[in-house]
Structures are given as structure tokens and as C-alpha cells.
Amino acid sequence: MVPIASSDAYLPEERAARICSLTTSLPFSHLCFPDTVLGGADIGRRVAVSLGQRPCTGVWKLENHQLICRGAAGKTDITRPLSQVIIALEQCADQIDESRHECKRLQAEVTTSVATRIEDLGKAKVDPNDIDLTEANFILSGGNGIADWAHFHDAARLLGATEGASRVAVDDGFMPRERQVGATGKWVTARVYIAVGISGAIQHMQGIGQCQKVIAINTDDSCNMVKRADLSVIADSDEVLTALIAALNTDTSDSAATSDVSDALL
Ligand SMILES: Cc1cc2nc3c(=O)[nH]c(=O)nc-3n(C[C@H](O)[C@H](O)[C@H](O)COP(=O)(O)OP(=O)(O)OC[C@H]3O[C@@H](n4cnc5c(N)ncnc54)[C@H](O)[C@@H]3O)c2cc1C
């Protein structure tokens, strides 16, 4: 797999040029990139163009010296001849087994000047609630088990989380309709979904099926949300939110605390 990260800056042209310069000094049979937005999909395509190669993208399987790629927005498989530049999906990764692999750090100099048309202006501060729920990575969602909604909003702000809600919370007027998660609301794909005072009705669970990690805060240790959760806190929602706010407030700077917490959770 091609090493990509050396700095946080977004410099796809320079990174692609570095990889291309390595290919002139190191013989290689295949260059593999992860097919993720920031992980290598873009750089892999740039490298392929520079090398005059047609890349195989959305690869999920190698079979009989052919690559099986996802096509038509994942609805169909396309079989392609083995290419030198492979941009692979996560499913392509080997199961953990006994085989040993080596990972080497390589230094690459860019000898020719790189025409950069992209300027990285750094990360922009975004209000988590401006992110559409369906795209949010980190969601704090509230349900009927919340008594103090002001606390809920404070906790979401300090955590840097996007707010979600159960239908009951929406129907009762505590949250706007566009915040509803579930079968008749939004289907979310967060990496971390914290459900506060949400029982886990089937219609709600349908909306969080694609979430990676679920944390439940609930007084009922037998509710469906606790059964589904990777981590549960069996306690009163207001007590937990109050403790969370106090812990986050001990940091003098909101933004520092916010990024620390969301980075740690994600
Ligand atoms: C056709 C249809 C479509 C639906 N679509 C959706 C949908 O899209 N999304 C959706 O969410 N629902 C949907 N529903 C509603 C769904 O069936 C549930 O009624 C709803 O999800 C329940 O919301 P809740 O978990 O917030 O409330 P409740 O079921 O009342 O659960 C409240 C939870 O809070 C806990 N609790 C209570 N007090 C505390 C406390 N002090 N501290 C901590 N925890 C506490 C309780 O133990 C309980 O688990 C739909 C229903 C129908 C019929």
C-alpha cells in the first residue's frame, strides 16, 4: 500500500509527484491506494494519469488474476484485467492471518517542479449542526429520556457533535423535524452515535444501522439501544450530561476541548 501521509496539509499534486518519483527508482509490480476520499482515491488517480496507466478503482476482490470492482454506485460488479494502479475498497483488506508483512518508510524527492493549482487554506471551522445528519461523523441524539434539553444542547456544542433526535423528541417539539433519525427520518452513517434516553424502537434502529460505534445513555439496562450499543452508561441522562459538561468546561478553551473529545472518539 502506498504511504501517503507526511503532513496534514492537503497537497495531492506534490504527493502524487513524490510517488511517481519513487516509481522511477524502485521497481514495482502494483501500486495500491485506499479508495477513500482523503486516503488515496484522488492521489491514486493522479499517479495513474502521470504513469499513463488506467487505474482500477472500487476494487474489492482479486480473482484468477482479474480484479472485481464495484460499479454503478455499488450496484454491480465489473471484472477488469489486473492493472498496475489499484485503488482498493476497504473490503479488499486481508483477514488478519499468520502471514507477515513489511512496512517501510521511503523518502522521495521531487526533482521536477510541481504545478500546484490547489492551495490548502487549512481546516475551516464548521458548526456541527450545519452538517447534514446523513453526513455527520459524530452525532449526539436525544430522546424521550431527556428532561433538560438546554443541557443536551450544551453537551452537543462542547462535544462538537451534530444533534439528532428520536421521533418522540421531534413530535413533542423539542427538536426540529430535520433532526429526526430513523425509518421516517434520516438514515445516518456516523462513526460514533451517542443515544441519550432513546429506547431503540425498530424504526429508530433502522436509521442507525450503518453507524460504526453506538454509545447508549439510558436508565433501562434491558432496552434495545443498550443491547445494540458498543458501550452503555446506565444512569440518568441529565446526571451524565451534567458531568460531561462539567468535565468539558474544565478546559478553558471550548474549541480545544471540542476537538480533543471528537478526535478521541472518532
Ligand atoms: C410508522 C412509524 C414510523 C416511525 N419512525 C420513527 C423514526 O423515524 N424515528 C424514531 O425515532 N422513531 C420512529 N417511530 C417511533 C418509534 O416507534 C418510537 O416510538 C420512538 O423511537 C421512541 O422514541 P424514544 O426512544 O425517544 O422514546 P421512548 O420509547 O419513550 O424511550 C425513552 C427512553 O428513555 C429512557 N429514559 C427515561 N428516562 C430516562 C432518564 N432520566 N435518563 C436516561 N434514560 C431515560 C427510557 O428507559 C427509554 O429507553 C416511528 C413509529 C411508527 C409507527
The ligand as a MOL file (V3000), in Angstrom:
LIG
                    3D

  0  0  0     0  0            999 V3000
M  V30 BEGIN CTAB
M  V30 COUNTS 53 58 0 0 0
M  V30 BEGIN ATOM
M  V30 1 C -44.6720 4.2620 11.1300 0
M  V30 2 C -43.7270 4.6880 12.2310 0
M  V30 3 C -42.5450 5.3140 11.9030 0
M  V30 4 C -41.6580 5.7130 12.8960 0
M  V30 5 N -40.4800 6.3140 12.5550 0
M  V30 6 C -39.6090 6.6560 13.5250 0
M  V30 7 C -38.3520 7.2440 13.2100 0
M  V30 8 O -38.0180 7.5000 12.0590 0
M  V30 9 N -37.5200 7.5360 14.2300 0
M  V30 10 C -37.8230 7.2980 15.5350 0
M  V30 11 O -37.0030 7.5940 16.4170 0
M  V30 12 N -38.9960 6.7500 15.8510 0
M  V30 13 C -39.8980 6.4450 14.8940 0
M  V30 14 N -41.1130 5.9220 15.2460 0
M  V30 15 C -41.4680 5.8980 16.6730 0
M  V30 16 C -40.8670 4.7400 17.4140 0
M  V30 17 O -41.7110 3.6070 17.2820 0
M  V30 18 C -40.6900 5.0710 18.9020 0
M  V30 19 O -41.9180 5.4460 19.4270 0
M  V30 20 C -39.6870 6.1760 19.1890 0
M  V30 21 O -38.4880 5.9300 18.5110 0
M  V30 22 C -39.4030 6.2320 20.6600 0
M  V30 23 O -38.6180 7.3420 20.9620 0
M  V30 24 P -37.7530 7.3750 22.2740 0
M  V30 25 O -36.8470 6.2280 22.3020 0
M  V30 26 O -37.1700 8.7340 22.3670 0
M  V30 27 O -38.8530 7.2970 23.4100 0
M  V30 28 P -39.2580 6.1090 24.3960 0
M  V30 29 O -39.5880 4.8870 23.6690 0
M  V30 30 O -40.2730 6.6710 25.3110 0
M  V30 31 O -37.9010 5.8130 25.1870 0
M  V30 32 C -37.3460 6.6740 26.1160 0
M  V30 33 C -36.0950 6.0100 26.6700 0
M  V30 34 O -35.5090 6.8710 27.5900 0
M  V30 35 C -35.1280 6.1350 28.7340 0
M  V30 36 N -35.1790 7.0440 29.8790 0
M  V30 37 C -36.2590 7.5180 30.5310 0
M  V30 38 N -35.9020 8.3740 31.4930 0
M  V30 39 C -34.5430 8.4370 31.4380 0
M  V30 40 C -33.5840 9.1860 32.1600 0
M  V30 41 N -33.9240 10.0420 33.1340 0
M  V30 42 N -32.2760 9.0300 31.8090 0
M  V30 43 C -31.8840 8.1850 30.8150 0
M  V30 44 N -32.7830 7.4670 30.1200 0
M  V30 45 C -34.0780 7.6100 30.4060 0
M  V30 46 C -36.1110 5.0140 28.8620 0
M  V30 47 O -35.5400 3.9250 29.5750 0
M  V30 48 C -36.3550 4.6990 27.3910 0
M  V30 49 O -35.4160 3.7300 26.9580 0
M  V30 50 C -41.9940 5.5020 14.2490 0
M  V30 51 C -43.1910 4.8540 14.5660 0
M  V30 52 C -44.0430 4.4640 13.5880 0
M  V30 53 C -45.3310 3.7680 13.9580 0
M  V30 END ATOM
M  V30 BEGIN BOND
M  V30 1 1 1 2
M  V30 2 1 2 3
M  V30 3 2 2 52
M  V30 4 2 3 4
M  V30 5 1 4 5
M  V30 6 1 4 50
M  V30 7 2 5 6
M  V30 8 1 6 7
M  V30 9 1 6 13
M  V30 10 2 7 8
M  V30 11 1 7 9
M  V30 12 1 9 10
M  V30 13 2 10 11
M  V30 14 1 10 12
M  V30 15 2 12 13
M  V30 16 1 13 14
M  V30 17 1 14 15
M  V30 18 1 14 50
M  V30 19 1 15 16
M  V30 20 1 16 17
M  V30 21 1 16 18
M  V30 22 1 18 19
M  V30 23 1 18 20
M  V30 24 1 20 21
M  V30 25 1 20 22
M  V30 26 1 22 23
M  V30 27 1 23 24
M  V30 28 2 24 25
M  V30 29 1 24 26
M  V30 30 1 24 27
M  V30 31 1 27 28
M  V30 32 2 28 29
M  V30 33 1 28 30
M  V30 34 1 28 31
M  V30 35 1 31 32
M  V30 36 1 32 33
M  V30 37 1 33 34
M  V30 38 1 33 48
M  V30 39 1 34 35
M  V30 40 1 35 36
M  V30 41 1 35 46
M  V30 42 1 36 37
M  V30 43 1 36 45
M  V30 44 2 37 38
M  V30 45 1 38 39
M  V30 46 1 39 40
M  V30 47 2 39 45
M  V30 48 1 40 41
M  V30 49 2 40 42
M  V30 50 1 42 43
M  V30 51 2 43 44
M  V30 52 1 44 45
M  V30 53 1 46 47
M  V30 54 1 46 48
M  V30 55 1 48 49
M  V30 56 2 50 51
M  V30 57 1 51 52
M  V30 58 1 52 53
M  V30 END BOND
M  V30 END CTAB
M  END
